[in-house]
Amino acid sequence: MTDVLHILGNGDSMGVPRVYCDCEVCTEARTEGLNWRLRSAAYLETETGGLWIDIGPDWASQMEAMGKRSMPIALLTHAHFDHMAGLPEWADCCRWTGEKGILYAPREVLVLVRDRYPWLENQLIYREADGGTHFGEWTITTRKVCHGKNGYSYAYRFEKPGFAFVYCPDAINLGEEEKAFLRGLDLLVLGTSYYKEEFDFHTRSVYDMTEALELAEEIKPRRIYFTHMSHGVDVRTAYPLPDHASLTARGMRIPLSI
C-alpha cells in the first residue's frame, strides 16, 4: 500500500462560502459546490494507521466524510481558531469512546491550547513536538515559520526512504533558514489564499500563488499543491500554473510516492 495524504479541507480561516458574501465564488459554492471549501486539514494514511494534521472547526464534518468514529493521534500546526477549534469535539469523542487521544504540537503551541481549553487534558495526552517525532516509517521534524501579521505557525517535514514532503498551511516571507527546511522535497503543500493578492505584502499572513511559485523556483520541490484558499480563488479559472503546481481539492488523495 502506498501511503496517501488526504486533503480534508483546503479553505482559509473563514472557509467558502462566506455566510455574508454573494460573490461569484461563494454563490457557486452554495450551488454546484466546486468552490465549497472546509477549513484546512489533512490526514496521513499509512498501513499502520492514520495521523490527523490540524483539528479545525470543520473537524466533525471531515470525520464524517472519512467515515471515522475515533481519532487516536494528531499534529497541530498552530493555535489559531481555524486549526484548533475542533479540539473540544475530539476530546468529547475520546470521553465517549474511552480512548484518550494524543496531540503533538510544539511546546509554545500547547501552552496556548492549555490557556484556551484548560479541561482538554482530561481526555487528551499532550506531547511536545519541538524535537520531532516518528509515525510509522515517517520521521517528522518541526520548523517554526513566519505567519506575517498573524505571528508564527509551524511546518512539519515528513521523511522516509525515497520520499519527503512538507505540510505548511500558513506562512509568508520565509527567511533562508526556513527555506532550507523546504529544500529537497518531493511534495510541498503550501497555503495560498489568493492567486494574486493586492494588499501590501507586509500587512498579510499567507503567500499568494504567484509568490509561492517564485518560492518553488528557488527551493525546487518536485510538486507543489496549494491549500488554505479563500473566496478569492475560483477553481473554475484556468490559472497559469506550471505542470508541477496544482490546487488542492476537498477529498483529494495525494499518493506519497514518486
N, C-alpha and C positions, 0 to 999 in steps of 0.2 A: 504494500500500500504506500502510495506517495503521500507525504504529509501535505495538508492543504490549509491555506489561510482563508477563512470565511469573512467576507465583509458584511457585518450585520447592520451597520449604519454608516452612512457616508455624508451626513449633513453637518452643518456648523452648529453653533451653540443654540440657535433657535429652531433648527430643523426647517423642513419645507413640506407643506406650505406654512407661511406665517399666518396666524389666525386673523390678523388685521389687514392683510395685503391682498389686493386684486391684480397684481402684476401678471404678465403672461405666464411666467414660470409657476407661480403659486396657483393660478387658475387651472393650468394644465395638470398640476399635481393633484388637484381635487377631482379631476375627471378621468383622463386616461392614466394618470399616475406615473408616467415615466420619470418625472422630476420629484416624486414623493421621496423624501429623504429623512430617515431617523437619525438621531444623534450618533456621532462616530463611535464605533466599537468594532472589535474583531474577535475571531475565535480561531485558535491554532488547534487543528485536529491532527492527532498522531495515532499510531497503533496502540499506544499505551494510555491514551486519554486525551482530554481537551483542556486548553488553557484560555480563559477569557481575558481580553485586554480592554480595560475600561468598562465601567458599570454606570452608565448614564441614566437619565430619566425615562428612556425607552427600553430599559432592560427587560421588563416583563414581556413586552411585545416581541422583543428579539428572542427571548427564551421560547415563547410560543411558536415563533417561526422556525426555530430549530427543533421543535418537538421535545424539549428537555424539561425535566421536572426538578432537577437539582444541579448545582454547580459547585464543585469541590474547591476550585482554585482560580485565582485571578491576579492580574497585574494592574496597577493603577499608574497612569502617566502623570497626573497632577490633580490637585484638589479643587478643580473648578466644577460648577454645578453640572455642566453637560457631560462630564466624565465620571462623576461620582454620585449623582443623585439617586441612583438605583441601589446604593448600599443598604439602606434600611429594608428594602424589599428582599434583597438577598439574605440579610440577617433573619428576617421573618421566615423565609423559606427554610433556612437552617434550623430555626426553632421548631418548625412543624415536622421536618424530616428527622430531627435529632442528630444531624451530621454537621459538625462545625466546619465552616469554610475557612480557607487560608487565603489571606490577602497579602500580596507582596507589593511594596512601594518603598521608595527612598524614605529615610528617617524623617526629613522635614515635611514630607507629604503626609506621613502617618500622624505627625503632630497636629496638623490641620484637620485631619479626619477625626481624631480624638476630640478636638475642640468643638467641631460641628456636630458630631454624633457620639457623645460620650458613652452611650449604652451599647454600642455595637459589639464590644469585646465580650459581651455575654454569649455571643453566637459566632463571632469571627476571631480567628487567630491572626495576629499581625506579625509579619516578618519583614525585616529591613532588607531592601534590595540594593543598597548602595554598592556593595561589593560584588553584585551579580548573583546568579543562581543557575540551576540546571532544571530542565524539564525534558524527560526522556533523553534522546540523543542531543538535544539542543543545549548549548551553552549560551546563557543570556547575560549580557552586560548592559550597564546603565550609564546614561550620559545626560547631565543637565544641559538644557538648551535654552536659548533666548526666545521668549514668547512676546517680545516687543513691549507694548504699553501694558500688557497683562502680566508682566513679570517673568516667570520661568515655567517651563514644563520639563518633562523627561522623555528621552527617546530610548527605545530598547533595541539592542542588536542581538539577533539570533544567529548562531553559527553551529553547523555540524559538518562533517566531512562532505565536501562537494557543493555546499550551498551556504550563502549568508544573506540575511535580509534585515532591514531596519524598519520599525514602525514608529513614525514620528508625526502625529496628527496636528501639533501646534508648535510652529517655530517660524522665525524670521530673523534676518540679519545675523546669520551664523558666522562666528569667527573661525580662525584657522584650526584651532583645536577641536571645535565642534564639527567642522567639515571633515577632519581626519577620521572621526568616528563613522562617517558615512562613506568612506572610500572602500573599494574592493567588494562592492555589493553585487549580488545577482538580482536583487529586488529592493527598491525603496518605496515605501508607502508614505506619502507626504501630504500634509494638509495644505489646501489652496482654496481660499474662499471665493475667489473670482478668477476669470480668465485674465482680465486686466483690471486692477483696482485703481480708481482715480484719486483716492485720498492720499495725502502726503505719507511717504514711506515711514517716517518717524512717529506717526500717530497710530500705526497699525500693529497687529499682533500675529498675522499669518501671511506667508507668501501668497502672491498670485501665481498663476500658471506660467506666465512669461518669465517671471523671476525664478521660478522653480526650474524651468528649462535651462536658464543660464547657470543655475547651481549644478544641474545634471551634467552640463557640458564640462564643468570643472571637476566634479567628483566621479563621473562616468559610471553610474550603475548600469547593469545590462538592461534592466527595465525599471520604469518609474510609473507608479499609479497615484492618481490624485484623489484625496478624500477630503472630508470636512468642508464640503461645498455649500455655499449659501444660495439664496434665490437669485443671485447674480449669475449663476451658471445654468444654462439651458442645455440639457443633454441632446436635444434635437438639433443643436447647432453643430456644424462641422468645423470645430476649432482647428486651426492649423498646427497640429501636433506631429512630431516625428514618429516613426514607426515604433520606437521603443517606449513611447509615452501613451497612457490611456487614462480615461476617467474610470473610477470605480463605480459599481452599481450595487444597490442593496441586494444581498443574497449572492453576490459574485463569489465564486470559488477560484482561488489562485493556487495552482499546483506549485509546490516548493521544490522544484527540480529543474534542471537545465534541459 
